[in-house]
Each structure stands twice: as C-alpha cells, then as structure tokens.
Amino acid sequence: MIEFKLFFALISYYFVMFATPGPNNAMLTASGIKFGFRKTLPHLVGIPFGHVIQITLVCFGLGSLFQRYPLIQFYLKWLCFVYLLYLGWKIIGSFSNNEKEAGRPLKFYEAALFQFVNPKAWIVALTAATAFFPSEENFIIATSFVAITAPFICFPSICLWAIFGSSIKLIIGNTKIKKIIEYLLAILLIITAVIIVID
C-alpha cells in the first residue's frame, strides 16, 4: 500500500515544479494576456495531458535512454531554447494587434507535444519516476500513482499563470503599458531560454 507521506511528498514536489516559473508558465501568462483565460483553456489542458504521457513513458523505461544517450537532452535544450526565442520575438508587437486577432493560442495537441522538448518537463518526469516511484507496489499501480497524480496538481497550479495573464489583459488599456508588458514577457522568455541552455 502506498504510504500517505510518499503521496504528500509527491504532491508537494509537483506543486513546486508546476507552480514555479518555467517555459509553460511564461507561455500561459503571455497567452492569458493576449487571448484571455477561456481561449487559453486548450493550452492549459494540453500541458498536464503531455505530462501524463511523458511520466508514463519514463516509468516504462524511457528515462534510461537519457542516461545512455545524454546528447538527447542537449539537443532538447537547444530545441526548447530556439522555440522560446521564437515565442519571445512573436510577443513583441502582438498585444497591440488584438483588434486584428493576430496569432492564435496554442492548441491542445501543441501544448501536449511541447512537453517533449521542454527540459523542465523532462526533469519533473525523471525525478517523479525515480524519487517517488513506489517500487514495492505492483508496476501498473505504481506507474498510475506517479502519472495520474500529476494532472490534479499541474492543472490548478498552471491555471494561476493564465489567470494572472488574463487579469493583466483586463487592467491594461494603455498602448504604452502594453508595449512595456510585451517587452518584459519577451525578455522573461529569453532569460528562461538562456537558463535552460546554461543549466
């Protein structure tokens, strides 16, 4: 039987990892500002869905692939770096084009697939599958425990960032303030991208 202290430890770990700044949360804030909370929902649902698949795959042995071929992580970091730079560039000038409906929020499947190039998501999956995997349990039960707990913590945690973004959208009407927020978010994405590469 899975002990409560292990369950509590896993919940605490997931909350810290999902609620703290990272590529997903930076993207959700930007999407919340530009498109609002409702239109960001497919993005919000796609992230935990991608995490469940990722964690399950790691439990089934994909984690050993990273240990055997560390270059995979190196290339994933650079892929994520390039994608975040691209998003930062797309943010500049985008909020002032709200009337023209420039761009679109990430779709469900795009958000799910992004987890596979997101180094922070791989760290979450690898740590959860090693540090919190109840090895004395039946393999399927243990994998389900680690994987299925994730979306219940992930979804409300990341919703905070989309709500934060959509709240800013309601407050800002001034073009100058929009410009400042655009540049701040773009800079934050670039900083996140750089941290991912040098980490």
Secondary structure, DSSP 4 states (H G I P E B T S, - for coil): ---HHHHHHHHHHHHHHHHS-SHHHHHHHHHHHHH-HHHHHHHHHHHHHHHHHHHHHIIIIIHHHHHH-THHHHHHHHHHHHHHHHHHHHHTTTGGGGGGT-S-PPPHHHHHHHTTT-HHHHHHHHHHHHHS--TTS-HHHHHHHHHHHHHHHHHHHHHHHHHHHHHHHHH---HHHHHHHHHHHHHHHHHHHHHHHH-
